[in-house]
Amino acid sequence: MEKIDFENDKISKLIKKFAIPCVISMIVAALYNIVDQIFIGWSKAGAFGNAATNIVYPFTVIALAFALLVGDGAAALFNLSLGAKNKEKADKSIGNGLILLIIISVILTILGLVFNKQILRIFGGNPDEVQCYQYAKDYLRIICYGLPFYIIGQGLNASIRSDGSPKYAMFATVIGAISNIILDPIFIFVFNMSVKGAAIATIIGQILTFIVSLLYLKKSKSFKINKESLKLNKEICKKSISLGLASLITQLAIVIIIAVANNLVGKYGYTTVASTGVAYGAVTPLAVIGICMKVFGIVVSVVIGVSLGGMPIIGYNMGAKNIQRVKETIKYILITNFIIGCIAFIIFELYPTFIINIFGNDNSFEYLEYAKYCLRIFLGGIILTCMTKSLSILLQSMGSSLKSTLLALARDVIFFVPAIIIIATLSHSVVTMLWSAIIADVLSFVLGILLLKSELKNK
């Protein structure tokens, strides 16, 4: 297995080596939910099924958030320790991370099964919307059984990537996604299992990813899993969690956005009238916002993939005190993600109908109208979003967990949540409230630039 020279290899070559497999892995991971939503949209469940998966989606993001909290944190500490030539600490960071992933996965599985009704209520599930609520309940219950495989598989992915095996990490994710894509139409249409079938297909894919990721531990390059590395160390766990906090916040912020938006839609959907004179209602905006968040997730996945591709390079060179290579890596990543944001902006503004019709074409005029508003306004600041998400991960890679966490919180929680609540409350409109995203994008981007300049100045 090839050794990577983080100190001397060309930066562009290193980033491509890590980022391309990482981007593919992130996109494929995002496809788990998108593929479900596409097939469900074309099934008999239609918009009700898509609204249901949007209600459950935040809980799966919570699971991913904790997987990345431990996985990304352990990987960051691993690279920093390698750069500082501390092999024992590097081993313990991965071993302790694995134990934490197991503990967290069991806890979340139990919580999901025991408190399923409360979880659905928090994320906008309304028992009065009988059909939608039943779909959501079925989907959540089945998804919970696969959480341990999902959390451990996703958490280990970062360690595999940071060990210099981005292609293996990509393969582990891709094999699960391909399985999901193949099995979704079989369970949904052939076996006529609708939303339940989508959930079962997802779990099978997660199990495959888990198995492949676990097998890597026997063939790792730079770390060794043994009894000593598996013994929980307070300082190692604390440092890993602090380094992974930004990843946790980034994902939990998505949860907060969806939870707040879903509840506001339920409150003001019937007071917002389309150009036809018909109210949008609750199900239509729920389904549309869910689709927009999944599309948004694809773009963010690419950006995060590019940024994570630079994490081992930045982490190692920070540990080795080679700041010039750190700056060069940051510049390359930011330029790349700016271009990605521009491409996404053009697509969202010019082709909203095409995007929404991918998720089913039996849509009402009101459905399509709200979808256009959502894609063009809610995702209108996507260029700035890309830069902010990238800056947060870059700060995390540099070991600045506090600044990284602050920036991760800023866009989605500190700025977005108050803005959408205030605008929706004043306007009583599920269309006007979409502008809150652009406000949050502008403010968080400015903060991100200031934080990065401050961090580089101190090095």
URHUHU-V921518 format. One record per backbone hydrogen bond with DSSP energy under -1.0 kcal/mol. NH is the residue of the N-H (numbers start at 1). CO is the residue of the C=O. If there is no record, write none. Layout:
# URHUHU-V921518
<<NH & CO> <NH & CO>>
This chain:
# URHUHU-V921518
<<9 & 5> <14 & 10> <15 & 11> <16 & 12> <17 & 13> <18 & 14> <19 & 15> <20 & 16> <22 & 18> <23 & 19> <24 & 20> <25 & 21> <26 & 22> <27 & 23> <28 & 24> <29 & 25> <30 & 26> <31 & 27> <34 & 30> <35 & 31> <36 & 32> <37 & 33> <38 & 34> <39 & 35> <40 & 36> <41 & 37> <42 & 38> <43 & 40> <46 & 40> <48 & 45> <49 & 45> <50 & 46> <51 & 47> <52 & 48> <53 & 49> <54 & 50> <55 & 51> <56 & 52> <57 & 53> <59 & 56> <60 & 56> <61 & 57> <62 & 58> <63 & 59> <64 & 60> <65 & 61> <66 & 62> <67 & 63> <68 & 64> <69 & 65> <70 & 66> <71 & 67> <72 & 68> <74 & 70> <75 & 71> <76 & 72> <77 & 73> <78 & 74> <79 & 75> <80 & 76> <81 & 77> <82 & 78> <83 & 79> <84 & 80> <85 & 82> <86 & 81> <90 & 86> <91 & 87> <92 & 88> <93 & 89> <94 & 90> <95 & 91> <96 & 92> <97 & 93> <98 & 94> <99 & 95> <100 & 96> <101 & 97> <102 & 98> <103 & 99> <104 & 100> <105 & 101> <106 & 102> <107 & 103> <108 & 104> <109 & 105> <110 & 106> <111 & 107> <112 & 108> <113 & 109> <114 & 110> <115 & 111> <119 & 115> <120 & 116> <121 & 117> <122 & 118> <123 & 119> <124 & 121> <125 & 120> <129 & 126> <130 & 128> <133 & 129> <134 & 130> <135 & 131> <136 & 132> <137 & 133> <138 & 134> <139 & 135> <140 & 136> <141 & 137> <142 & 138> <143 & 139> <144 & 140> <146 & 143> <147 & 144> <150 & 146> <151 & 147> <152 & 148> <153 & 149> <154 & 150> <155 & 151> <156 & 152> <160 & 156> <161 & 157> <162 & 158> <163 & 159> <164 & 161> <165 & 160> <169 & 165> <170 & 166> <171 & 167> <172 & 168> <173 & 169> <174 & 170> <175 & 171> <177 & 173> <178 & 174> <179 & 175> <180 & 176> <181 & 177> <182 & 178> <183 & 179> <184 & 180> <187 & 183> <188 & 184> <189 & 185> <190 & 185> <191 & 186> <193 & 187> <194 & 188> <196 & 193> <198 & 194> <199 & 195> <200 & 196> <201 & 197> <202 & 198> <203 & 199> <204 & 200> <205 & 201> <206 & 202> <207 & 203> <208 & 204> <209 & 205> <210 & 206> <211 & 207> <212 & 208> <213 & 209> <214 & 210> <215 & 211> <217 & 214> <218 & 215> <219 & 216> <230 & 226> <237 & 233> <238 & 234> <239 & 235> <240 & 236> <241 & 237> <242 & 238> <243 & 239> <244 & 240> <248 & 244> <249 & 245> <250 & 246> <251 & 247> <252 & 248> <253 & 249> <255 & 251> <256 & 252> <257 & 253> <258 & 254> <259 & 255> <260 & 256> <261 & 257> <262 & 258> <263 & 259> <264 & 260> <265 & 261> <266 & 262> <267 & 263> <268 & 264> <269 & 265> <274 & 278> <277 & 274> <280 & 272> <281 & 269> <286 & 282> <287 & 283> <288 & 284> <289 & 285> <290 & 286> <291 & 287> <292 & 288> <293 & 289> <294 & 290> <295 & 291> <296 & 292> <297 & 293> <298 & 294> <299 & 295> <300 & 296> <301 & 297> <302 & 298> <303 & 299> <304 & 300> <305 & 301> <306 & 302> <307 & 303> <308 & 304> <309 & 305> <314 & 310> <315 & 311> <316 & 312> <317 & 313> <318 & 314> <319 & 315> <320 & 316> <321 & 318> <322 & 317> <326 & 322> <327 & 323> <328 & 324> <329 & 325> <330 & 326> <331 & 327> <332 & 328> <333 & 329> <334 & 330> <335 & 331> <336 & 332> <337 & 333> <338 & 334> <339 & 335> <340 & 336> <341 & 337> <342 & 338> <343 & 339> <344 & 340> <345 & 341> <346 & 342> <347 & 343> <348 & 344> <349 & 345> <350 & 346> <351 & 347> <355 & 351> <356 & 352> <357 & 353> <358 & 355> <359 & 356> <360 & 357> <363 & 361> <368 & 364> <369 & 365> <370 & 366> <371 & 367> <372 & 368> <373 & 369> <374 & 370> <375 & 371> <376 & 372> <377 & 373> <380 & 377> <382 & 379> <385 & 381> <386 & 382> <387 & 383> <388 & 384> <389 & 385> <390 & 386> <391 & 387> <392 & 388> <393 & 389> <394 & 390> <395 & 391> <396 & 392> <397 & 393> <398 & 394> <399 & 396> <400 & 395> <401 & 399> <404 & 400> <405 & 401> <406 & 402> <407 & 403> <408 & 404> <409 & 405> <410 & 406> <411 & 407> <413 & 409> <414 & 409> <415 & 410> <416 & 411> <419 & 415> <420 & 416> <421 & 417> <422 & 418> <423 & 419> <424 & 420> <425 & 421> <426 & 422> <427 & 423> <428 & 424> <433 & 429> <434 & 431> <435 & 432> <436 & 433> <437 & 434> <439 & 435> <440 & 436> <441 & 437> <442 & 438> <443 & 439> <444 & 440> <445 & 441> <446 & 442> <447 & 443> <448 & 444> <449 & 445> <450 & 446> <451 & 447> <452 & 448> <453 & 449> <454 & 450> <455 & 451> <456 & 452> <457 & 453> <458 & 454> <459 & 456>>
